[in-house]
Amino acid sequence: MADPLTIVVQAAMISALYALVAIGFTLIFGVGGVLNLAHGATLTIGAFSAYYAVNALGLGLLGAVATAAVVPALFGAGLYFVLIRKFRDDPIIVMILTLVVTVAVESLFLVVEGTSAYTLPQLLSGNTTVAGASVSYNLVAIFALSWVIIGAVFYWVNRTDTGRAILATSMDGKGAFLVGIDTGRVNLLMWVVASVLAGLAGYFLGSHLTIGWSMGRTPFILSFAIVILGGLGSVKGSVVGAYVIGTIEVLTTNVLNPQLQGLAPLVVVIIVLLVRPSGLYGTEVDIG
């Protein structure tokens, strides 16, 4: 069993990555009121796009990271324009469509790449000591970049004109439209931004572990658990929820049994739904 300090450090760092995944998921719900079940598939697309950029195109680290952001952004935009835009006011249809997309994406990668696991270049190599615990420089870089991105999202939403349009649309889409805000453009922007966050998270996760055709499943389940715990539509709740779920996962892996790793977040979700269905920060829209 790892010592307590190591567990704390690991939980703090991996939870930042989980927050990055969950924020994209909750942004789409916060603005559009729909659940994007293809969020995990977008993460997989980001990871494999970076893998192909390195191994097929010969791009370096920066090119791979950029590819992990750009390709999912295009995927998210295409998904919104082709499938979601027409049904964006029907949450059930959107759930079904995005679930079908997830199955299609996973099946495609399964056929093309098989069940093999692949690696992505690390952001940084080597190891360091953080608060007496040994961690990889790569995990430190993932932690730092995740928080830079999270901070940028908070600033963008709360301090810019575009962010104010996003907040207005999330509060009352019809009212925002009546005062001249292009709510369709705002929804498109959320799908693109959420896809970029998922793609980058896919790269970070792949550089820390490995990538494969079903790699998006666990992060999606975790992000779903996180947003339920934090409150659907709350970015702040997603960050807090990520740290709760991340800590529980690390504790389960190191103290109990690694095979229970995926079960622990689901148990938390059940408890939260029974005790506080609205989550820690409520289910009202609160993307700021």
Residue pairs with C-beta under 8 A, 6 or more apart in sequence:
1 254
1 255
2 10
2 254
3 133
5 131
5 132
5 133
6 133
6 134
6 254
7 250
7 251
7 254
7 255
8 131
8 133
9 130
9 131
9 133
9 135
10 133
10 135
10 250
10 254
11 243
11 246
11 247
11 249
11 250
11 251
12 143
12 243
12 246
13 135
13 139
13 140
13 142
13 143
14 139
14 246
14 249
14 250
15 242
15 243
15 245
15 246
15 247
16 142
16 143
16 146
16 147
16 150
16 242
17 142
17 143
17 146
17 201
17 204
17 205
17 208
18 219
18 222
18 223
18 226
18 242
18 245
18 246
19 146
19 150
19 226
19 238
19 239
19 242
19 243
20 146
20 149
20 150
20 197
20 200
20 201
20 204
21 39
21 43
21 197
21 198
21 201
21 219
21 220
21 222
21 223
21 226
21 242
22 222
22 223
22 226
22 227
22 230
22 238
22 239
22 241
22 242
23 150
23 153
23 194
23 197
23 235
23 238
23 239
24 39
24 193
24 194
24 195
24 196
24 197
24 198
24 201
24 223
25 35
25 36
25 39
25 194
25 198
25 220
25 223
25 224
25 227
25 238
26 227
26 230
26 232
26 233
26 234
26 235
26 237
26 238
26 287
27 153
27 190
27 193
27 194
27 197
27 235
27 287
28 34
28 35
28 36
28 39
28 190
28 191
28 194
29 35
29 36
29 227
29 232
29 233
30 170
30 190
30 232
30 233
30 234
30 235
30 285
30 286
30 287
31 166
31 169
31 170
31 186
31 187
31 190
31 285
31 287
32 88
32 94
32 187
32 190
33 91
34 84
34 88
34 91
34 94
34 95
35 91
35 94
35 95
35 98
36 94
36 98
36 191
36 194
37 95
37 98
37 99
37 101
37 102
37 220
38 79
38 98
38 99
38 101
38 102
38 105
39 98
39 194
39 198
39 216
39 220
39 223
40 102
40 198
40 216
40 217
40 219
40 220
40 221
40 223
41 101
41 102
41 105
41 106
41 216
42 72
42 75
42 76
42 194
42 195
42 198
42 199
42 202
42 216
43 72
43 198
43 199
43 201
43 202
43 205
43 215
43 216
43 219
43 220
44 105
44 106
44 109
44 202
44 211
44 213
44 214
44 215
44 216
45 71
45 72
45 75
45 105
45 199
45 202
46 68
46 69
46 71
46 72
46 198
46 199
46 200
46 201
46 202
46 203
47 68
47 120
47 199
47 202
47 203
47 205
47 206
47 211
47 215
48 109
48 113
48 211
49 67
49 68
49 70
49 71
49 72
49 199
50 64
50 65
50 67
50 68
50 120
50 202
50 203
50 206
51 64
51 118
51 120
51 206
51 211
52 67
53 59
53 63
53 64
53 67
53 68
54 60
54 63
54 64
54 120
54 121
57 63
59 67
61 121
61 123
64 120
64 121
64 203
65 200
65 203
68 199
68 200
68 202
68 203
69 196
69 199
69 200
71 199
72 195
72 196
72 198
72 199
72 202
73 192
73 195
73 196
73 199
75 195
76 191
76 192
76 194
76 195
76 196
77 188
77 191
77 192
77 195
79 98
79 101
79 191
79 195
80 187
80 188
80 191
80 192
81 188
83 97
83 101
84 94
84 97
84 98
84 191
85 184
85 187
85 188
87 93
87 94
87 97
88 94
88 187
102 216
106 213
106 214
106 216
109 212
109 213
110 213
110 214
113 212
113 213
114 213
115 212
115 213
116 212
117 210
117 211
117 212
118 206
118 210
118 211
118 212
119 206
119 207
119 210
119 211
120 203
120 206
120 207
120 211
121 207
122 136
122 137
122 138
122 207
123 137
123 138
123 141
123 142
123 145
123 204
123 207
124 136
124 137
124 138
124 140
124 141
125 137
125 138
126 136
126 137
127 134
127 135
127 136
127 137
128 134
128 135
128 136
128 137
128 140
129 135
130 140
136 208
138 207
138 208
139 208
142 204
142 207
142 208
145 200
145 204
146 201
146 204
149 197
149 200
150 239
153 193
153 197
153 235
154 235
154 288
156 162
156 163
157 163
157 166
157 167
157 235
157 287
157 288
158 167
158 288
162 189
163 288
165 176
165 181
165 186
166 186
166 189
166 190
166 287
167 287
167 288
168 175
168 176
168 179
168 181
169 176
169 181
169 183
169 186
169 187
170 233
170 285
170 287
171 285
173 183
176 183
176 186
177 183
201 219
202 211
202 215
202 216
205 211
205 215
205 219
206 215
218 262
221 262
221 265
221 266
222 245
222 249
222 265
224 269
225 241
225 245
225 265
225 266
225 268
225 269
226 238
226 241
226 242
226 244
226 245
226 265
227 234
227 237
227 238
227 241
227 279
228 241
228 269
228 272
228 273
228 279
229 237
229 240
229 241
229 244
229 245
229 268
229 269
229 272
229 279
229 280
230 236
230 237
230 238
230 239
230 240
230 241
230 242
230 279
230 280
230 281
231 237
231 241
231 278
231 279
231 280
231 281
231 282
231 283
231 284
231 286
232 279
232 283
233 283
233 284
233 285
233 286
233 287
234 279
234 281
234 282
234 286
234 287
235 286
235 287
235 288
236 281
236 286
236 288
237 279
237 280
237 281
237 282
237 286
240 280
240 281
241 279
241 280
244 268
245 265
245 268
248 264
248 265
248 268
249 261
249 264
249 265
252 258
252 260
252 261
252 263
252 264
253 261
272 279
277 283
